[in-house]
């Protein structure tokens, strides 16, 4: 699922000066956060991931004042295909509960089950390119 509707908010002063948005990537374990961040950084984007799925502090992803919030989602089936671990529905549900606020406030949501890391990168870069600076979160 991709949500292509940017939220309206103030632009970040640093982003306005540099023209490069600060992007936070959040999502459950094995959703592709670190891989996406590496690809975005290679493309010159100021990206980082936050382990929001392990924190009870619901707004932790906002602490560094990102311009954009990218939420990567994954199903239980997708997760077990990526990781050779025994996952229980309750563990994934707990992570998604901790991520509820981040998902609600995300500018872009991508389900990563059946999509390659490069295709995810391309979707995010295209989304960033379409975003006018005035619509980026502070």
C-alpha positions as CSV (number, residue, x, y, z in Angstrom):
1,X,0.0,0.0,0.0
2,X,1.3,3.4,-0.9
3,X,-0.3,6.6,0.5
4,X,0.6,9.4,-1.9
5,X,-1.0,12.3,-0.1
6,X,1.5,14.7,1.5
7,X,0.4,16.1,4.8
8,X,0.4,19.9,5.1
9,X,2.7,21.4,7.6
10,X,5.6,23.9,8.0
11,X,8.9,23.2,6.2
12,X,12.0,22.5,8.2
13,X,14.5,25.4,8.2
14,X,17.5,23.2,7.6
15,X,15.7,21.5,4.6
16,X,14.8,24.9,3.2
17,X,18.4,26.0,3.4
18,X,19.9,22.8,1.9
19,X,17.0,21.6,-0.3
20,X,17.6,18.1,1.1
21,X,14.9,16.7,3.3
22,X,15.6,15.0,6.6
23,X,13.8,11.6,6.3
24,X,13.0,9.2,9.1
25,X,12.2,5.6,8.2
26,X,10.1,3.5,10.7
27,X,8.5,0.1,10.6
28,X,8.4,-3.4,12.1
29,X,11.5,-5.5,12.3
30,X,12.7,-6.8,8.9
31,X,10.5,-4.4,7.0
32,X,13.6,-3.0,5.2
33,X,14.4,0.2,7.2
34,X,18.2,-0.1,7.3
35,X,18.4,-1.1,3.6
36,X,16.2,1.8,2.5
37,X,18.2,4.3,4.6
38,X,21.5,3.0,3.1
39,X,20.0,3.5,-0.5
40,X,18.6,6.9,0.4
41,X,21.9,8.1,1.8
42,X,23.7,6.8,-1.3
43,X,21.3,9.1,-3.3
44,X,22.3,12.1,-1.1
45,X,19.2,12.1,1.1
46,X,19.6,12.8,4.8
47,X,17.9,9.6,6.0
48,X,18.0,7.7,9.2
49,X,15.9,4.9,10.9
50,X,14.4,4.8,14.3
51,X,13.7,1.6,16.3
52,X,10.3,2.9,17.2
53,X,9.0,-0.7,17.1
54,X,10.9,-1.3,20.3
55,X,10.0,1.9,22.2
56,X,6.9,2.7,24.3
57,X,7.7,6.4,23.6
58,X,5.2,6.9,20.8
59,X,6.7,10.1,19.4
60,X,10.4,9.0,19.4
61,X,10.5,9.1,15.6
62,X,9.8,12.9,15.8
63,X,12.8,13.8,18.1
64,X,15.1,14.8,15.3
65,X,12.3,16.8,13.6
66,X,12.2,15.0,10.2
67,X,10.7,16.6,7.2
68,X,9.3,13.3,6.0
69,X,8.2,10.1,7.8
70,X,8.3,6.9,5.7
71,X,6.6,3.9,7.2
72,X,7.6,0.5,5.9
73,X,5.1,-2.2,6.7
74,X,5.4,-6.0,6.4
75,X,3.0,-8.9,7.0
76,X,3.7,-11.9,9.2
77,X,4.2,-14.0,6.1
78,X,6.6,-11.5,4.6
79,X,8.5,-11.3,7.8
80,X,9.0,-15.1,8.2
81,X,10.2,-15.3,4.5
82,X,12.9,-12.7,5.2
83,X,14.0,-13.9,8.6
84,X,14.7,-17.5,9.6
85,X,13.1,-17.0,12.9
86,X,10.0,-18.2,14.7
87,X,7.8,-15.2,14.8
88,X,4.6,-15.1,16.8
89,X,1.6,-13.0,15.7
90,X,1.6,-11.4,19.2
91,X,5.2,-10.1,18.7
92,X,4.4,-8.4,15.4
93,X,1.1,-7.1,16.8
94,X,3.0,-5.5,19.7
95,X,5.5,-3.8,17.3
96,X,2.7,-2.5,15.2
97,X,0.9,-1.2,18.3
98,X,4.1,0.7,19.2
99,X,4.3,2.0,15.6
100,X,0.6,3.2,15.5
101,X,1.4,6.9,15.9
102,X,4.2,6.8,13.3
103,X,2.0,5.0,10.8
104,X,-0.8,7.6,11.4
105,X,1.6,10.5,10.9
106,X,3.5,8.9,8.0
107,X,3.8,10.9,4.7
108,X,4.3,7.6,2.8
109,X,3.4,4.0,3.7
110,X,4.8,1.1,1.7
111,X,4.1,-2.5,2.3
112,X,7.4,-4.3,1.5
113,X,6.3,-7.9,1.3
114,X,6.5,-8.3,-2.5
115,X,8.7,-5.5,-3.6
116,X,12.5,-5.3,-4.1
117,X,14.7,-2.9,-2.0
118,X,15.5,-0.9,-5.2
119,X,11.8,-0.5,-6.1
120,X,11.2,0.7,-2.6
121,X,14.0,3.2,-3.0
122,X,12.7,4.4,-6.3
123,X,9.2,4.9,-4.9
124,X,10.5,7.0,-2.0
125,X,12.8,9.1,-4.3
126,X,9.9,9.7,-6.6
127,X,7.7,10.8,-3.7
128,X,10.4,13.1,-2.4
129,X,10.9,14.6,-5.8
130,X,7.1,15.4,-6.0
131,X,7.0,17.0,-2.5
132,X,7.0,20.8,-2.5
133,X,9.1,22.1,0.4
134,X,6.1,23.8,2.0
135,X,4.4,20.4,2.6
136,X,7.3,18.7,4.3
137,X,6.9,18.2,8.1
138,X,9.1,20.0,10.5
